[in-house]
Amino acid sequence: MKKSSSLEDYMKCILVLSKKNGTVRSVDVAENMGITKPSVSNAMKKLREQGMIRVGDEGNIILTEEGRVIAEKVYGKHSLLSKLLRTVGVNKDTADREACAMEHAISDDTFECLEEYMNKSMQTRVEEDL
């Protein structure tokens, strides 16, 4: 897939909505992201062309295997970065907004290092509580 922060955000949104609601339609994506339906339609066309999604008979948007892998990776980065920012005192709204910007900028290697650090940090806290 051609790297695009915007398209990654769409895929992340589709992933989250599908986990929450089971099915996802363009109108759901537009509502969730606070954007227009034509913008979503344009993005869905690009994602279809790149093989990241398919659209079912009833208009449901479904991530392909490749699309799901990318969406899960972006969502994982977002979740970890948001959690890290909240851990150091950033409020939830700011942490989520800034994690969204950061998730596209960090490399997989950096993400893995942060994930390892957070896991060790949490394990240390659990051990200290015992």
N, C-alpha and C positions, 0 to 999 in steps of 0.2 A: 504494500500500500504506500502511496505517496504520502509522506509525513505532512499532516495538517492538523494543527491544534483544534481547529473548528470541527473538522470531521471526527476527530477523536472524542470531542465533547458530545457530539451527537450519538456516537456509539456507546459512550458511557451512559448517557441518558436512556437509550434504548435498553441497555442491560439492567439498569436500576428499575426502570418502569416494568420490564418483563418479570423481574423478581418480585416486584410489589403487586402487580396487577395480573400477571399471566400473559396478557396480550397487550400489544402496543400499536397504536394508530398514529398517523401523522399529527392529528389534532392533539393527542396526548403529549407528544414531543413538543409541539408549539406552546402548549399551555405550560408545561413543566419548565421550559427554557425561557419563557416570556418573549417569544419571537413570533413572527408572522407565519402563517401556513405556507405562503409562497416560498419563504426562505427555507422551511423544512422540506418542501417538495424539491427544491433545487439540490439540497444536500442529499436527500434520499436518492435522487437520480445519480449523483456522483458516487455514492456508496454502493449502489447497485452495479454501476459500471465497473467499479473496482473489486466487485465480488465480496463485499463486506456484509451485505444484507440481501435478503430476498423479500418479496412482498407476496403474501398469501392471497388466496382467492377473495377473501373478504376484506382485503386491505390491511391485514395485520403485517407489521414489520418484524422480520425475524433475522437475527444475526446469523451469518454463516459461521462455520467452525473457525475460519480465519478471523472473522470480525469479532467473534466472542473472545478469542485469545487476546486480541488487541484491547478490546473493551475491558476485560478482566485486569489486564496489566495497568491500564490507565486508572481504573477504579482502585486498584491496590495501591498505586502511588498516591492517589488523592487521599485515600483513607489513612495511610501511614503519615503523610505530611500534615494532614489536618490534626491527627492525634498528637503528633510531635509538637506542633504549634500550640495546641491547647495545653499540653503538658508543661510548657514553659510560660504559660500565663496569658496567651492570646485568647480573646473571647471567641466563641464558636462561630459567629457570622464572619468575622475577619479571618479566622483560621480557614474556614471553608472557601472563602473567596480567594485568599492567597494561595491555598493549596491547589486550587484549580489552575492558577497561572504557573505555579512551580512544577506541577505534574508533567507538563509538556517539555520543560527545560532540562530536567535532570536525566542523566543517562541511566541505563539499567544497572550498571556497575555501582553508581552512587546510590541508587535505590536499594540495592542489595546490602550495601554497607550500612545505610540508615536502618534498614529492617533488622539486620543483625544486631546493631547497637540497641535498638528499641527492645528487641527480644531479651538481650542480656540485661538491660536496665530493668525490665519488668521482672525477670527472674530474680535479680538481686533484691528488688523490693519485696517479693514474696518471701524470700529466704530471711530477710530482716524482720518480717512480720511474725515469723515462727518462733 
